[in-house]
Amino acid sequence: MAKQTFQTAEAPAAIGTYSQAVRAAGTVYLSGQIPLDPATGQLVAGDFRAQVHQVFRNLAAVARAAGLGLESAVKVNIYLTDLAHFATVNEVMAEYFPQPFPARAAIGVAALPRGAAVEADAILCG
C-alpha cells in the first residue's frame, strides 16, 4: 500500500519519530497535536481554553497541508490531564468542526508531552 506523508510549518514540527500526517488508502491520519505555538515551539500562553484553540488550529493546519479541512474529520481523540475540562473542549471544538460532528473519544491521562493539559488527533476522509 502506498502512503504519503504531509508536513507544514504552520503546525509544530514533530518532536519524535512520526509524521504530522499520513494518507493511506484515501484516509488521512493526523498525529496528536499539543498546544505548541508553531512559531516558537513553546506551549501557548494563556488559560486552558487558549490551549484547546491552539490544538485545533494545529490540527487544522496539518489537515490543510493534506488538502483537507477539519470538516473531513470522521474521528477525533481528545486526551485530557483533567476531565473537568471536558465542557470547555466541547465549546471550543464546536468552533472548529461543523455538524454533523465526527465520532470522538475523550480520554483522561496522567500526563502529556511538554506538560500540556490537552492533546488531540484525528482521522480524515476525503
N, C-alpha and C positions, 0 to 999 in steps of 0.2 A: 504494500500500500504506500503510495506516495504521500508525503506530508510536506507542508510549507510552514515556515515559521515567520513571525512578524515581530517587529521591534520598532519603537518610536521614542524619540527624546521627549515627547510630550507626557510621558509617564516615567516613573523612576526606573532606572536601569536595574536589571536582575541583580540580586545580591547573593546569588547562589548558582548552582548548575541547572538552570532552567531557562526556557524562552518565555517572553512576555505572553505569547500566544502561539498556538499551533492549529493549523487546519488539516484535518484528515477526513476523507470521505464526506466532504461537504459540511462538516461540523467544525466550529472554531471553539477551542478550549482556551479560556483566559486564565492565566496564572493568578494566584492570590495577590491582591494589592492591599498594602497598608497605607496609612495616611502620610506618605512621604511627599514632600514638595519636590517635583522633578528637577527644579532649578537648583535647589540646594542639597538635596539628598537627605534632608533632615525632616523629622516629624513636624507637621504643620502646627503652627501656633494656634492657640485657642482652645475652646471647650470641646466636649465630646461631639457636639453637632458639627463643628468645623472639621473634625477628624472624619466623620462619616461622609461629608460633602467631598473631601479630598479623595477618599477611597473611591467614590463613584465617579469623580472626574478622571481619576487614573484609569479605572475600568473603561470609561467611555473613550479615552484617548487610545487605548490599546485596541478597542473594537474598531475605531476609525482606521487605524493602521491596517486592519484586516479587511477594510472596505465595508464595514457594517456599523450599526449603531446599537445601543442598548435595547432598542425595540425588538431586536432579533434574539434577545435572550430567552432561552427556554428553561434554564435552571440557574439559580443563584444560591451560593452557600455563603452565609454570614457567620463569622467567628467573633465571639464577644468574650472579653475577660470579665464582664459583669452583665448578667442577663437583665438587670434592672434598666438597662439602656435600650431594651427591645422596642419600646414605643417610639423612641427618638429615631431609631433605624427605620421603622415603618414610615414615619412622617417624611424623612429625607428621601427614602427610596422612592416614594410616590412622585417626587420631583424629577427623577431620572428615568423611570420605567413607566411607559404608558400601559393602560389596560388593553387587553387582558394581561395581568401581571404574570411573570414567569413562575414556575414552581420554585419553591425556596425551602431551605433548611436554615435554622438558626441554632448554632452550637455554642455552648458555654465551654470555654477553655481556660486553663490555668495561666497561660502566658502566650504572648505573640512576639514576633521578632521586633527588635528595637524598642521594646516596651510599649508598643501600640496597644490601644484598647479595642480596636476593631480591624478586621480583615475581611475581604470578600473576594470570591472568584465567580466565574460564570461560564456557562456553555451557551454558544450562539449557533443558530442555524440560518443559513442563507448564502 
